[in-house]
Amino acid sequence: MSNKFQHQYEIYYRKATVDFVFVQQVVALENHLIDKTIILFHLQQAAEKYLKSILSYKNIHFAKLHDIKKILELCIEKGISIPLNTEIFIELTPFAVEGRYDFVTDENIDIQQLIFHIEQLKLYIDDHVFITSDGLN
């Protein structure tokens, strides 16, 4: 693996983890004044960055995009095995940009289910991309 892609992989993985930990801590507060779209934005960011970390690790170039469906399609096209149920993250795509401006609805989105599946994605990356205890190869 080239140093460029390894570095990019590390950046995506760490930033995804920061977004994910943020969500876990905010949800644990159970503060109903926190706008759900903020949580969904960070869930979208975590899912997107974890998937991009896999692509980077595999030395696969991708354009700047926030469309999780396209990212998943690229993974499949390149023969990258990804966990089952990752298609659930597609519903987060609108929160990458539009969600910050309240142009999307979040009424039927199950945050706990998304947290569970992002945790599964992270564990999958940890197991299959050979992450060490410090979070790096």
Buried (B, 14 or more C-beta within 10 A) or exposed (E): EEEEBBEBBBBBBBBBBBBBEBBBEBBEEEEEEEEBBBBBBBBBBBBBBBBBBBBBBBBBEBEEBBEBEBBBEBBEEEEBEBBEEBEBBBBBBBBBEEBEEEEBEBEEBEBEEBBEBBEBBBEBBBEBBEBEEEEEE
